[in-house]
């Protein structure tokens, strides 16, 4: 065997000997030298988990309700296209402001 094969064989034997019995601390033992190689703690893992996207929470969230509207009123707002529910909400808001 040449020197390279002997070194690789020696490294292989060392790795097999080191992994024959798992460490008491767990699967991975940090050598304490390189901070980038350190495994994350459970707390760090939880803090690093990014929550699913979506809309940010509104300061004044809307409430879901069911309202029965006349067909012609509903058709009028739906014919205006996307955002028809918001338009109904704005019309009702204007009514509330005018009544108050």
Secondary structure, DSSP 4 states (H G I P E B T S, - for coil): --HHHHHHHHHHHHHHHHHHS--TT-S----SS-GGGSPPPHHHHHHHPPPP--PPPPTT----------HHHHHHHHHT-TTHHHHHHHHHHHHHHHH-
